[in-house]
Amino acid sequence: MPLLRTHPVRIQPYFGFRSRSRLVLSARALRAPAPGFEGGNRLTAIRTMLAQFVTREARGVSVTLELQGQGRTLVRETAKTDDAGFVHFELALEPERDLPKDPVWEVVSLCWTNREGPQQVAAKVLVPGSEGRLGVISDIDDTIIETGISGSFSAIARNWRRILAQMPGERVAVGGADAFYGALGGGPIPGPAELRAGQRVPATHRPFFYVSSSPWNLFSYLVAFQRAKGLPLGPLMLRDWGLNRETLGSSSHGAHKRRSIDAILAMYPDLRFALIGDDTQGDLPAYAAAVEHYPLRVAAVFIRTTAGETFSQEEEAARALIEAAGVPLWLGESWETGQDFLRSVGFTPGGETEQIVRAVDKVPTAVEGG
């Protein structure tokens, strides 16, 4: 695309996260304009979405991450982008950095040089609070939004209008997701303000992490959707798509999610997690694997069931494993019933792990259909 070749290299930062001792953050070098999803007509929407997929990745770009604090640079690390334009930072923090009392977003700098000279962009890093005991790991596809992008070529074709022709604010969230996630998360949803390195911005009361089979090309779109619908923000663990069996095969969805969940649990050994998903892309087996390997770390599992669908043999086995482990399991067709359930047992945004476990234990281990 000759038009795209005229754009200088920019760095697209993704949301990072850190603990006391480690910081994880990824970004991508692209020769394409920054996405803009504010306003515009239908033609603008189509052009904006096409631009997210028709990109030129830049390999071999040196990117430097700088973490500021106490008026000085605490961490500086340089890495080069790979063949797909990605750069990944997994840094040991020495000395360790204390966690704030409540979750916050910290801001680090990513620096690089393009044909216009030295460049810098702010990247947000989620930091869970030191007093929290519960985090949330959630699916995205068909859990909070029907993306229409994961799966076979025919599935993509059937949903092209929603993918290309609708801006994030026009998309319809899964019913009740905003209230249900708000009850679990609590706290403010930070806006897209201009931030400087070293700043901190309050996050939701509980840290949220999102695991999805969607491609990284949809990162800005999904974040704009979450903002528009008032959903808690958190690091997104998406995938680098290729036109191959590994990407499009149904088994790859669960494998990606299991790897991502393992990484989050390993990062935060002092946190327990509520796992939220649906029954369309292997969430139940992936969550059962987490229960099996980390039996004391999963506080509860919430699965939105698709009306009229029956569980596969693998899903039935996963359900049995979760129940046998004594992990509270909620199954329902809509988040409205999940929200009603939380409210009926007195769950409030300020409660912690013990409260959510007590809430789910008020009813039989598996609640069908709300």
SULDACOR-V520056 format. One record per residue. N is the residue number from 1. D_LAST is the distance of its C-alpha to the last C-alpha in Angstrom with 1 decimal. Layout:
# SULDACOR-V520056
n->(N | N)
d_last->(D_LAST | D_LAST)
This chain:
# SULDACOR-V520056
n->(1 | 2 | 3 | 4 | 5 | 6 | 7 | 8 | 9 | 10 | 11 | 12 | 13 | 14 | 15 | 16 | 17 | 18 | 19 | 20 | 21 | 22 | 23 | 24 | 25 | 26 | 27 | 28 | 29 | 30 | 31 | 32 | 33 | 34 | 35 | 36 | 37 | 38 | 39 | 40 | 41 | 42 | 43 | 44 | 45 | 46 | 47 | 48 | 49 | 50 | 51 | 52 | 53 | 54 | 55 | 56 | 57 | 58 | 59 | 60 | 61 | 62 | 63 | 64 | 65 | 66 | 67 | 68 | 69 | 70 | 71 | 72 | 73 | 74 | 75 | 76 | 77 | 78 | 79 | 80 | 81 | 82 | 83 | 84 | 85 | 86 | 87 | 88 | 89 | 90 | 91 | 92 | 93 | 94 | 95 | 96 | 97 | 98 | 99 | 100 | 101 | 102 | 103 | 104 | 105 | 106 | 107 | 108 | 109 | 110 | 111 | 112 | 113 | 114 | 115 | 116 | 117 | 118 | 119 | 120 | 121 | 122 | 123 | 124 | 125 | 126 | 127 | 128 | 129 | 130 | 131 | 132 | 133 | 134 | 135 | 136 | 137 | 138 | 139 | 140 | 141 | 142 | 143 | 144 | 145 | 146 | 147 | 148 | 149 | 150 | 151 | 152 | 153 | 154 | 155 | 156 | 157 | 158 | 159 | 160 | 161 | 162 | 163 | 164 | 165 | 166 | 167 | 168 | 169 | 170 | 171 | 172 | 173 | 174 | 175 | 176 | 177 | 178 | 179 | 180 | 181 | 182 | 183 | 184 | 185 | 186 | 187 | 188 | 189 | 190 | 191 | 192 | 193 | 194 | 195 | 196 | 197 | 198 | 199 | 200 | 201 | 202 | 203 | 204 | 205 | 206 | 207 | 208 | 209 | 210 | 211 | 212 | 213 | 214 | 215 | 216 | 217 | 218 | 219 | 220 | 221 | 222 | 223 | 224 | 225 | 226 | 227 | 228 | 229 | 230 | 231 | 232 | 233 | 234 | 235 | 236 | 237 | 238 | 239 | 240 | 241 | 242 | 243 | 244 | 245 | 246 | 247 | 248 | 249 | 250 | 251 | 252 | 253 | 254 | 255 | 256 | 257 | 258 | 259 | 260 | 261 | 262 | 263 | 264 | 265 | 266 | 267 | 268 | 269 | 270 | 271 | 272 | 273 | 274 | 275 | 276 | 277 | 278 | 279 | 280 | 281 | 282 | 283 | 284 | 285 | 286 | 287 | 288 | 289 | 290 | 291 | 292 | 293 | 294 | 295 | 296 | 297 | 298 | 299 | 300 | 301 | 302 | 303 | 304 | 305 | 306 | 307 | 308 | 309 | 310 | 311 | 312 | 313 | 314 | 315 | 316 | 317 | 318 | 319 | 320 | 321 | 322 | 323 | 324 | 325 | 326 | 327 | 328 | 329 | 330 | 331 | 332 | 333 | 334 | 335 | 336 | 337 | 338 | 339 | 340 | 341 | 342 | 343 | 344 | 345 | 346 | 347 | 348 | 349 | 350 | 351 | 352 | 353 | 354 | 355 | 356 | 357 | 358 | 359 | 360 | 361 | 362 | 363 | 364 | 365 | 366 | 367 | 368 | 369 | 370)
d_last->(50.5 | 53.6 | 51.8 | 49.6 | 52.6 | 53.9 | 51.2 | 52.0 | 49.8 | 46.9 | 44.5 | 40.7 | 39.2 | 35.7 | 33.8 | 35.1 | 34.2 | 36.3 | 36.5 | 39.6 | 41.5 | 40.2 | 39.5 | 37.8 | 38.2 | 38.6 | 40.2 | 41.7 | 45.1 | 45.1 | 47.9 | 45.7 | 45.1 | 42.3 | 39.2 | 38.7 | 35.5 | 36.6 | 37.1 | 39.2 | 39.1 | 37.6 | 40.6 | 40.3 | 36.7 | 37.8 | 40.8 | 38.8 | 36.3 | 39.1 | 40.9 | 38.1 | 38.7 | 42.5 | 43.7 | 46.6 | 45.8 | 48.6 | 49.5 | 51.8 | 51.1 | 51.7 | 49.0 | 49.4 | 46.7 | 47.9 | 46.2 | 47.9 | 48.0 | 50.5 | 52.6 | 53.1 | 51.7 | 49.9 | 48.9 | 50.4 | 49.5 | 50.5 | 49.0 | 49.5 | 47.1 | 46.6 | 47.2 | 43.9 | 44.7 | 42.3 | 43.4 | 41.6 | 42.4 | 41.5 | 43.7 | 44.6 | 45.1 | 48.3 | 48.6 | 44.9 | 43.3 | 41.5 | 37.9 | 37.3 | 35.5 | 32.5 | 31.4 | 33.8 | 34.8 | 38.4 | 40.7 | 43.0 | 45.6 | 46.0 | 49.6 | 51.3 | 54.3 | 54.5 | 57.3 | 57.0 | 57.5 | 55.3 | 51.7 | 48.9 | 45.2 | 42.8 | 39.8 | 36.9 | 36.0 | 32.9 | 33.9 | 31.3 | 32.4 | 34.3 | 32.3 | 28.8 | 27.1 | 23.9 | 23.6 | 21.0 | 21.4 | 19.4 | 19.8 | 20.7 | 20.9 | 17.8 | 15.9 | 17.5 | 19.9 | 20.8 | 24.3 | 25.6 | 28.2 | 27.1 | 28.0 | 30.7 | 33.4 | 31.9 | 28.6 | 30.6 | 32.7 | 29.8 | 28.5 | 31.9 | 31.6 | 28.6 | 30.3 | 33.7 | 33.6 | 30.9 | 31.4 | 28.7 | 28.2 | 27.7 | 24.9 | 21.4 | 18.9 | 15.4 | 13.5 | 12.8 | 14.6 | 17.4 | 15.7 | 13.5 | 16.7 | 18.8 | 17.1 | 17.7 | 21.1 | 22.7 | 26.3 | 28.2 | 27.9 | 31.6 | 33.2 | 35.5 | 38.6 | 41.8 | 42.1 | 45.0 | 45.4 | 45.0 | 42.6 | 39.3 | 36.3 | 33.4 | 30.1 | 26.6 | 26.3 | 24.6 | 26.1 | 24.0 | 25.1 | 24.0 | 24.6 | 24.9 | 26.9 | 28.2 | 32.0 | 33.6 | 35.0 | 31.7 | 31.8 | 33.1 | 30.9 | 27.7 | 29.0 | 29.9 | 26.4 | 24.9 | 27.5 | 27.0 | 23.2 | 23.7 | 21.9 | 23.4 | 26.4 | 27.3 | 29.4 | 28.4 | 29.3 | 30.0 | 32.3 | 35.8 | 35.6 | 38.2 | 38.6 | 38.4 | 36.3 | 35.4 | 33.6 | 32.2 | 31.3 | 27.7 | 28.6 | 29.9 | 26.5 | 25.4 | 28.9 | 29.1 | 25.8 | 27.0 | 30.3 | 28.9 | 26.6 | 29.6 | 31.7 | 29.5 | 29.1 | 32.8 | 33.6 | 31.8 | 32.3 | 31.6 | 28.1 | 24.8 | 22.1 | 18.3 | 17.7 | 15.4 | 15.4 | 14.1 | 15.1 | 18.1 | 21.0 | 21.0 | 18.9 | 17.5 | 21.1 | 22.5 | 20.3 | 21.1 | 24.7 | 24.5 | 23.1 | 25.9 | 28.6 | 27.5 | 25.8 | 26.3 | 25.5 | 21.7 | 19.8 | 16.2 | 14.6 | 11.7 | 11.2 | 9.8 | 10.0 | 12.2 | 11.6 | 14.1 | 15.1 | 15.8 | 16.6 | 20.3 | 22.4 | 22.7 | 18.9 | 18.6 | 21.5 | 20.0 | 16.8 | 19.2 | 21.3 | 18.8 | 17.7 | 21.4 | 22.3 | 20.1 | 18.3 | 14.8 | 12.3 | 8.7 | 7.3 | 4.8 | 6.6 | 7.5 | 9.0 | 8.7 | 5.2 | 7.0 | 10.0 | 8.9 | 8.1 | 11.5 | 13.2 | 12.3 | 14.0 | 16.8 | 16.6 | 19.4 | 20.9 | 23.9 | 22.4 | 23.1 | 22.1 | 22.2 | 19.9 | 17.0 | 17.6 | 17.7 | 14.5 | 12.5 | 14.8 | 13.7 | 11.0 | 11.7 | 12.7 | 10.0 | 6.4 | 5.7 | 3.8 | 0.0)
